[in-house]
């Protein structure tokens, strides 16, 4: 008998994607099995690596702006993230089962044209993430340069800082998956170390028992739930349409469902909760962090010890590159799915340009905390019913799909088992629309509330209500035509 073939090294696995040294060839098409050489650990590494920048840390600062104590805020974010992860698990597995991104794979549930719903949600979520993270990272760079070099904080210097972050991130995103893997290996190691050093730098000033101020909703429970949904659940759901961008390179016949679900979920939890927890703790170290009109990164640079201010420059600028590059890559795929005539590098470039406009709109906002939390929650209201419906379909089908029929729209063809009615599965689409409307009508944010936001005595149940309504409408239909097995 011949010798067992040698397992590919990590470098070989990276180089297999799109050819050695070249730009990744694939958009939302099906990834050939020969190139699907990633593992659940690769997915976790990408997620953690893209979450160790100041953008992720700032979510803890945003959470503290609601008036809760530091440990109450961290607990709310952690619990909310776990709840959001329950909806994420089928979507983590979906990419591995279909060899394409989740928005395209959602065609098995919504129809090959109805999957445009997922592409639109993903595109909006990624644009928000790119704008917020670039703004945070650029602000950090300007603030640190001002403290160390006396560089003025002007619109021109901010524009240069934003341009640097976006240019580096766009280059990585355009080059494709294998460069994202390489970049996030470095960022996970370097950024993780710098985040831990942040606790050392501010440790002496952190108020570990900070009890909070006045809860913004008056009631402790209502405010706690608002933090859990706005930062925790919403944060997890923001990535619900894009996790398949990474797992599509993982073969389900080589890596078990349980290993991908558990390792992927651990990576998501660490990536969301640990940086946010550090941000919440550091926010108690100085009253200056309580000013919502000053960017978190700017206050961080001004309040940090001199030795750590030097380290903030690579953390602030390069730390944001991981998340911005990952978001640009995913947004490029979503736009590629919406406009199939464009290539993935072209759509990624377009998204980078649009992100610049959004950044300046965000900078012009008088209260970024309100804007960011409201935007997160609105996107979650759209994503939660979508994720629930796909999760139901995943369970009903046992995760079995026809990958070739999912590509009908991308090939500009018609027909196939996911064509349904004109390319749309109307029961699933109706369930998503009604669930989203129910959530938006009962939403509570710091900027605005829905007309029926008081139906639960001041407690925000919008995400739960939207998900339940969507499930109730979709379940009677979920056992029929869409149960298609490969």
C-alpha positions as CSV (number, residue, x, y, z in Angstrom):
1,X,0.0,0.0,0.0
2,X,1.2,3.5,-0.7
3,X,2.1,6.0,2.0
4,X,-0.6,8.3,3.4
5,X,-0.6,11.7,1.6
6,X,1.1,14.4,3.6
7,X,-1.4,16.8,5.3
8,X,-1.1,20.3,3.9
9,X,0.7,22.8,6.1
10,X,-0.9,26.0,7.3
11,X,1.1,27.9,4.6
12,X,-0.1,25.4,1.9
13,X,-3.7,25.9,3.1
14,X,-3.4,29.6,2.8
15,X,-1.6,29.5,-0.6
16,X,-4.2,27.2,-2.1
17,X,-6.8,29.9,-2.1
18,X,-6.8,31.7,-5.4
19,X,-3.4,30.4,-6.4
20,X,0.0,31.1,-4.9
21,X,0.8,34.8,-4.8
22,X,-2.3,35.9,-6.8
23,X,-5.5,37.7,-6.0
24,X,-8.3,35.4,-4.8
25,X,-10.4,34.3,-7.8
26,X,-13.6,33.7,-6.1
27,X,-16.6,35.9,-5.3
28,X,-19.9,34.3,-4.3
29,X,-19.4,31.3,-6.5
30,X,-19.0,27.8,-5.1
31,X,-15.5,27.2,-3.7
32,X,-13.9,24.0,-5.3
33,X,-13.2,21.3,-2.7
34,X,-9.5,21.3,-3.5
35,X,-9.3,24.9,-2.2
36,X,-11.4,24.3,0.9
37,X,-8.4,23.6,3.2
38,X,-9.3,25.8,6.2
39,X,-10.3,24.4,9.6
40,X,-12.6,25.5,12.5
41,X,-9.5,26.9,14.2
42,X,-8.8,29.2,11.1
43,X,-12.3,30.6,11.5
44,X,-11.9,31.3,15.2
45,X,-8.5,32.9,14.5
46,X,-9.9,35.2,11.9
47,X,-12.7,36.2,14.2
48,X,-10.5,36.9,17.2
49,X,-7.8,38.6,15.1
50,X,-10.4,41.0,13.5
51,X,-11.7,41.9,17.0
52,X,-8.6,43.0,18.9
53,X,-8.7,46.6,17.6
54,X,-10.0,49.7,19.4
55,X,-13.3,49.4,17.4
56,X,-14.2,46.3,19.4
57,X,-12.9,47.8,22.7
58,X,-15.1,50.9,22.1
59,X,-18.2,48.7,22.3
60,X,-17.5,48.3,26.1
61,X,-17.3,52.1,26.3
62,X,-20.6,52.5,24.5
63,X,-22.1,50.0,26.9
64,X,-20.9,52.0,29.9
65,X,-22.7,55.0,28.5
66,X,-26.0,53.5,29.5
67,X,-25.3,54.2,33.1
68,X,-24.9,50.6,34.5
69,X,-22.0,49.5,36.8
70,X,-19.0,48.0,35.1
71,X,-19.7,44.3,36.0
72,X,-23.4,44.7,35.2
73,X,-22.4,46.1,31.8
74,X,-19.9,43.2,31.1
75,X,-22.5,40.6,32.2
76,X,-25.1,42.1,30.0
77,X,-22.8,42.1,27.0
78,X,-21.7,38.5,27.7
79,X,-25.3,37.2,28.1
80,X,-26.5,39.1,25.1
81,X,-23.6,37.6,23.0
82,X,-24.5,34.1,24.1
83,X,-28.1,34.6,23.1
84,X,-27.0,36.0,19.7
85,X,-24.7,33.0,19.2
86,X,-27.7,30.6,19.4
87,X,-28.9,32.2,16.1
88,X,-25.3,32.3,14.7
89,X,-24.6,28.5,15.0
90,X,-26.6,27.4,11.9
91,X,-25.1,30.3,9.9
92,X,-21.6,29.3,10.9
93,X,-22.3,25.8,9.6
94,X,-24.1,27.0,6.5
95,X,-21.0,28.2,4.7
96,X,-19.3,24.9,5.3
97,X,-22.3,22.9,4.0
98,X,-22.7,24.9,0.8
99,X,-19.2,26.1,-0.1
100,X,-20.5,29.7,-0.6
101,X,-21.3,32.7,1.6
102,X,-24.4,32.8,3.8
103,X,-26.3,35.3,1.8
104,X,-26.0,33.1,-1.3
105,X,-26.8,30.0,0.7
106,X,-29.9,31.7,2.1
107,X,-31.4,31.1,-1.4
108,X,-32.3,27.6,-0.2
109,X,-34.7,29.3,2.3
110,X,-35.7,32.5,0.6
111,X,-35.2,31.5,-3.1
112,X,-32.3,32.3,-5.4
113,X,-33.5,35.8,-5.8
114,X,-34.9,36.2,-2.3
115,X,-31.3,35.6,-1.0
116,X,-30.8,39.3,-2.0
117,X,-32.4,40.1,1.4
118,X,-29.4,38.6,3.2
119,X,-26.9,40.4,0.8
120,X,-28.6,43.8,1.6
121,X,-28.5,43.2,5.4
122,X,-24.9,42.1,5.2
123,X,-23.9,45.0,3.1
124,X,-25.4,47.6,5.5
125,X,-23.9,45.9,8.5
126,X,-20.5,45.7,7.0
127,X,-20.6,49.4,5.9
128,X,-21.4,50.4,9.4
129,X,-18.6,48.3,10.8
130,X,-16.1,49.7,8.3
131,X,-17.1,53.3,9.1
132,X,-17.1,52.9,12.9
133,X,-13.8,51.0,13.1
134,X,-12.0,53.3,10.6
135,X,-13.3,56.4,12.6
136,X,-12.1,54.8,15.9
137,X,-8.7,53.7,14.5
138,X,-8.1,57.0,12.7
139,X,-9.0,59.0,15.8
140,X,-6.6,57.0,17.9
141,X,-3.8,57.6,15.4
142,X,-4.4,61.3,15.3
143,X,-4.6,61.6,19.1
144,X,-1.4,59.6,19.7
145,X,0.5,61.5,17.1
146,X,-0.7,64.7,18.7
147,X,0.5,63.7,22.1
148,X,3.8,62.3,21.0
149,X,4.7,64.5,18.0
150,X,2.5,67.6,18.5
151,X,0.6,66.9,15.3
152,X,-2.5,69.1,15.1
153,X,-5.9,67.4,15.3
154,X,-7.5,68.9,12.2
155,X,-9.9,67.7,9.5
156,X,-6.8,67.2,7.2
157,X,-4.9,65.0,9.7
158,X,-8.0,63.0,10.4
159,X,-8.5,62.5,6.7
160,X,-5.0,61.2,6.3
161,X,-5.4,58.8,9.2
162,X,-8.7,57.4,7.8
163,X,-7.1,57.1,4.4
164,X,-4.2,55.0,5.8
165,X,-6.4,52.6,7.6
166,X,-8.8,52.2,4.7
167,X,-5.9,51.9,2.1
168,X,-4.2,49.1,4.0
169,X,-7.4,47.4,4.8
170,X,-8.7,47.6,1.2
171,X,-5.5,46.2,-0.2
172,X,-5.8,43.1,2.1
173,X,-9.5,42.7,1.4
174,X,-9.0,43.0,-2.4
175,X,-6.1,40.5,-2.3
176,X,-8.6,38.1,-0.7
177,X,-9.0,35.4,1.9
178,X,-5.5,34.1,2.2
179,X,-4.1,37.6,3.0
180,X,-6.9,38.1,5.6
181,X,-5.8,34.8,7.3
182,X,-2.2,36.0,7.4
183,X,-3.1,39.5,8.6
184,X,-5.3,38.1,11.4
185,X,-2.6,35.7,12.6
186,X,-0.4,38.7,13.2
187,X,-3.2,40.8,14.6
188,X,-4.5,38.1,17.0
189,X,-1.0,37.8,18.5
190,X,0.1,41.4,18.5
191,X,-3.3,42.9,19.2
192,X,-4.1,40.4,21.9
193,X,-0.9,41.3,23.7
194,X,-1.5,45.1,23.4
195,X,-5.0,44.7,24.8
196,X,-3.8,42.8,27.9
197,X,-1.2,45.5,28.3
198,X,-4.0,48.1,28.3
199,X,-5.3,46.6,31.6
200,X,-1.7,46.9,33.0
201,X,-1.4,50.5,31.8
202,X,-4.8,51.6,33.3
203,X,-4.9,49.1,36.1
204,X,-4.0,51.5,38.9
205,X,-6.8,53.9,37.9
206,X,-9.5,51.4,37.0
207,X,-12.5,51.5,39.4
208,X,-13.1,47.7,39.6
209,X,-16.2,48.2,41.7
210,X,-17.7,51.1,39.7
211,X,-21.5,51.0,40.4
212,X,-22.6,53.2,37.5
213,X,-24.6,56.3,37.4
214,X,-28.3,56.8,36.6
215,X,-29.6,54.1,34.2
216,X,-30.7,55.8,31.0
217,X,-34.1,54.2,31.0
218,X,-34.6,54.9,34.7
219,X,-35.2,51.2,35.6
220,X,-32.1,48.9,36.2
221,X,-33.7,45.9,34.5
222,X,-34.9,47.7,31.4
223,X,-31.4,49.3,31.0
224,X,-29.6,46.0,31.6
225,X,-31.8,44.4,28.9
226,X,-31.1,47.4,26.6
227,X,-27.3,46.9,26.9
228,X,-27.7,43.1,26.4
229,X,-29.7,43.6,23.2
230,X,-28.0,46.7,21.8
231,X,-24.4,45.6,22.4
232,X,-24.6,41.8,23.0
233,X,-27.3,40.4,20.8
234,X,-27.1,43.1,18.2
235,X,-23.3,42.8,18.0
236,X,-23.5,39.0,17.4
237,X,-26.3,39.4,14.8
238,X,-24.4,42.1,12.9
239,X,-22.1,39.3,11.6
240,X,-24.9,36.8,11.0
241,X,-24.8,37.3,7.2
242,X,-21.0,37.1,6.9
243,X,-19.7,34.3,9.0
244,X,-20.1,32.0,6.0
245,X,-17.5,34.1,4.2
246,X,-14.9,32.3,6.3
247,X,-16.5,28.8,6.8
248,X,-17.1,28.3,3.1
249,X,-13.4,27.3,3.0
250,X,-14.0,24.5,5.5
251,X,-15.1,21.1,4.2
252,X,-17.9,19.6,6.2
253,X,-16.7,16.1,5.3
254,X,-13.4,16.7,7.0
255,X,-14.5,18.7,10.0
256,X,-17.4,17.6,12.1
257,X,-20.5,19.8,12.8
258,X,-19.8,19.8,16.5
259,X,-16.2,20.9,16.2
260,X,-17.1,23.8,13.9
261,X,-20.0,24.8,16.0
262,X,-18.1,24.8,19.3
263,X,-14.8,26.2,18.1
264,X,-16.5,28.8,16.1
265,X,-18.8,29.8,18.9
266,X,-15.8,30.1,21.3
267,X,-14.0,32.3,18.8
268,X,-17.1,34.6,18.4
269,X,-17.5,34.9,22.2
270,X,-13.9,35.7,22.8
271,X,-13.8,38.2,19.9
272,X,-16.9,40.1,21.1
273,X,-16.8,39.9,24.9
274,X,-13.1,40.1,25.9
275,X,-12.3,43.4,24.0
276,X,-15.6,45.0,25.1
277,X,-15.0,44.0,28.7
278,X,-11.5,45.6,28.6
279,X,-13.1,48.7,27.1
280,X,-15.7,48.8,29.9
281,X,-13.1,48.5,32.6
282,X,-10.8,51.1,31.2
283,X,-13.8,53.5,30.9
284,X,-13.9,53.7,34.7
285,X,-10.3,54.9,35.0
286,X,-11.1,58.6,34.3
287,X,-14.1,61.0,34.2
288,X,-12.9,62.0,30.7
289,X,-14.3,58.8,29.3
290,X,-17.8,59.9,30.3
291,X,-17.9,62.6,27.5
292,X,-19.7,60.9,24.6
293,X,-18.7,63.7,22.2
294,X,-15.0,62.8,22.4
295,X,-14.0,59.6,20.6
296,X,-13.1,56.8,22.9
297,X,-9.7,56.4,21.2
298,X,-8.9,60.1,21.6
299,X,-9.6,59.9,25.4
300,X,-7.6,56.7,25.6
301,X,-4.6,58.3,24.0
302,X,-4.7,61.4,26.2
303,X,-5.3,59.4,29.5
304,X,-2.8,56.6,28.9
305,X,0.6,56.5,30.5
306,X,3.4,57.7,28.2
307,X,4.8,54.2,27.6
308,X,1.5,52.8,26.6
309,X,0.6,55.8,24.4
310,X,3.5,54.7,22.2
311,X,2.0,51.3,21.9
312,X,-1.4,52.8,21.1
313,X,-0.3,53.9,17.7
314,X,0.1,50.4,16.2
315,X,-2.9,49.1,18.2
316,X,-5.1,52.0,17.1
317,X,-4.1,52.0,13.4
318,X,-3.1,48.4,12.7
319,X,-5.6,47.0,15.2
320,X,-8.4,48.4,13.2
321,X,-7.1,47.0,10.0
322,X,-8.2,43.4,10.8
323,X,-11.9,44.3,11.4
324,X,-12.0,46.9,8.5
325,X,-10.4,44.5,6.1
326,X,-12.7,41.6,7.1
327,X,-15.7,43.9,6.8
328,X,-14.6,45.3,3.5
329,X,-14.1,41.7,2.2
330,X,-17.6,40.7,3.3
331,X,-19.2,43.8,2.0
332,X,-17.5,43.3,-1.3
333,X,-19.0,39.8,-1.5
334,X,-22.4,41.1,-0.6
335,X,-22.3,43.8,-3.4
336,X,-20.9,41.1,-5.8
337,X,-24.0,39.1,-5.0
338,X,-26.3,42.1,-5.7
339,X,-24.5,43.2,-8.9
340,X,-23.2,40.0,-10.4
341,X,-21.6,41.8,-13.4
342,X,-19.0,43.3,-11.1
343,X,-16.0,41.4,-9.8
344,X,-15.2,41.0,-6.1
345,X,-12.2,43.4,-6.3
346,X,-14.3,46.0,-8.0
347,X,-17.1,45.8,-5.5
348,X,-14.6,45.9,-2.6
349,X,-13.1,49.1,-4.0
350,X,-16.6,50.7,-4.3
351,X,-17.4,49.8,-0.7
352,X,-14.2,51.5,0.5
353,X,-15.2,54.7,-1.2
354,X,-18.7,54.7,0.2
355,X,-17.3,54.0,3.7
356,X,-15.3,57.3,3.5
357,X,-18.6,59.2,3.1
358,X,-20.2,57.4,6.1
359,X,-17.2,58.1,8.3
360,X,-17.6,61.9,7.8
361,X,-21.3,61.6,8.5
362,X,-20.5,59.8,11.7
363,X,-17.9,62.4,12.7
364,X,-20.5,65.1,12.2
365,X,-22.9,63.4,14.6
366,X,-23.1,65.2,18.0
367,X,-23.5,62.0,19.9
368,X,-21.8,58.9,18.4
369,X,-22.9,56.6,21.2
370,X,-26.6,57.2,20.4
371,X,-26.0,56.9,16.7
372,X,-23.9,53.7,17.0
373,X,-26.2,51.9,19.4
374,X,-29.3,52.8,17.4
375,X,-27.7,51.7,14.1
376,X,-26.7,48.4,15.7
377,X,-30.1,47.7,17.0
378,X,-31.9,48.6,13.8
379,X,-29.7,46.2,11.8
380,X,-30.3,43.5,14.4
381,X,-34.1,44.0,14.0
382,X,-33.6,43.1,10.3
383,X,-31.1,40.3,10.9
384,X,-32.8,38.4,13.8
385,X,-35.9,37.3,11.8
386,X,-33.7,36.4,8.8
387,X,-31.4,34.3,11.0
388,X,-34.3,32.5,12.7
389,X,-35.9,31.6,9.4
390,X,-32.7,30.2,8.1
391,X,-32.1,28.3,11.3
392,X,-35.5,26.6,11.1
393,X,-34.8,25.6,7.5
394,X,-31.4,24.3,8.5
395,X,-32.9,22.1,11.2
396,X,-35.7,20.9,8.9
397,X,-33.3,19.9,6.1
398,X,-30.7,18.5,8.4
399,X,-28.2,21.0,6.8
400,X,-28.4,19.2,3.4
401,X,-28.4,21.5,0.4
402,X,-27.7,21.4,-3.4
403,X,-24.7,23.8,-3.8
404,X,-25.0,23.9,-7.6
405,X,-28.7,25.0,-7.6
406,X,-27.8,27.8,-5.2
407,X,-25.7,29.4,-7.9
408,X,-28.5,29.8,-10.4
409,X,-28.9,33.5,-9.9
410,X,-25.1,34.1,-10.1
411,X,-25.1,32.3,-13.4
412,X,-28.0,34.5,-14.6
413,X,-30.1,31.4,-15.1
414,X,-33.6,30.4,-13.9
415,X,-35.0,27.1,-12.4
416,X,-33.6,24.6,-10.0
417,X,-35.0,23.4,-6.7
418,X,-34.6,26.8,-5.1
419,X,-36.5,28.7,-7.8
420,X,-39.8,28.5,-5.9
421,X,-42.0,31.3,-7.4
422,X,-40.0,33.5,-9.7
423,X,-36.9,33.0,-7.6
424,X,-38.7,33.9,-4.3
425,X,-40.0,31.7,-1.5
426,X,-42.8,34.0,-0.5
427,X,-43.7,32.5,2.8
428,X,-40.2,32.9,4.1
429,X,-40.0,36.4,2.7
430,X,-43.3,37.4,4.2
431,X,-42.2,35.9,7.6
432,X,-39.0,38.0,7.5
433,X,-40.8,41.2,6.5
434,X,-43.5,40.9,9.2
435,X,-41.0,39.9,11.9
436,X,-38.8,42.9,11.0
437,X,-41.7,45.3,11.1
438,X,-42.8,43.9,14.5
439,X,-39.3,44.5,15.9
440,X,-39.0,48.0,14.5
441,X,-42.5,49.0,15.8
442,X,-41.4,48.0,19.4
443,X,-37.8,49.1,19.2
444,X,-36.2,51.2,22.0
445,X,-33.0,53.1,21.3
446,X,-31.4,56.2,22.8
447,X,-32.3,58.2,19.7
448,X,-35.8,57.0,19.0
449,X,-38.5,54.5,20.0
450,X,-41.1,52.6,18.1
451,X,-44.8,53.5,18.5
452,X,-45.4,50.3,20.6
453,X,-42.2,50.3,22.6
454,X,-44.1,50.2,25.9
455,X,-46.0,47.0,25.4
456,X,-43.8,45.2,27.9
457,X,-43.8,47.8,30.6
458,X,-40.7,49.6,29.4
459,X,-38.6,46.4,28.7
460,X,-37.3,46.2,25.2
461,X,-38.6,42.9,23.7
462,X,-38.3,44.0,20.1
463,X,-35.6,41.4,19.0
464,X,-37.5,38.6,20.8
465,X,-40.8,39.7,19.3
466,X,-39.5,40.0,15.8
467,X,-37.9,36.5,16.0
468,X,-41.0,34.9,17.4
469,X,-43.3,36.5,14.9
470,X,-41.1,35.4,12.0
471,X,-40.9,31.9,13.3
472,X,-44.6,31.6,13.9
473,X,-45.4,32.7,10.4
474,X,-42.7,30.6,8.7
475,X,-43.0,27.3,10.7
476,X,-46.3,26.1,9.0
477,X,-44.6,26.4,5.6
478,X,-41.1,25.2,6.5
479,X,-41.8,21.5,6.0
480,X,-42.9,21.8,2.4
481,X,-41.1,22.8,-0.8
482,X,-38.0,24.2,0.7
483,X,-37.0,20.9,2.4
484,X,-34.6,20.0,-0.3
485,X,-31.7,17.7,0.2
486,X,-28.5,17.4,-1.9
